[in-house]
Amino acid sequence: MEQEKLLNRIEINPKVLAGKPVIKGTRLSVQYILGLLASGAGFEEILSEYSTINHEDIQACLLFASNSLDTSTFIPLTQKTM
């Protein structure tokens, strides 16, 4: 699926979860879905638990996170030596 179509599945609305990115039409945040994946849940497990979303919604969460990191600037912190 085209990236733009996937990203259209994610919305940021100040009236939903205080503006956190969510899967459109739900209160499932991108952060929550990523947390499920990070804790070992697979796509099928998530989909069986949340019937209002589909495979492409989970892909959209991953793409949104990837793009967010891609556009962020990271500055390494240095440690002081004694």
Secondary structure as GFF3:
##gff-version 3
##sequence-region A 1 82
A	DSSP	alpha_helix	3	7	.	.	.	ID=ss1
A	DSSP	beta_strand	10	12	.	.	.	ID=ss2
A	DSSP	three_ten_helix	17	19	.	.	.	ID=ss3
A	DSSP	beta_strand	21	23	.	.	.	ID=ss4
A	DSSP	alpha_helix	30	38	.	.	.	ID=ss5
A	DSSP	alpha_helix	43	49	.	.	.	ID=ss6
A	DSSP	alpha_helix	55	70	.	.	.	ID=ss7
###
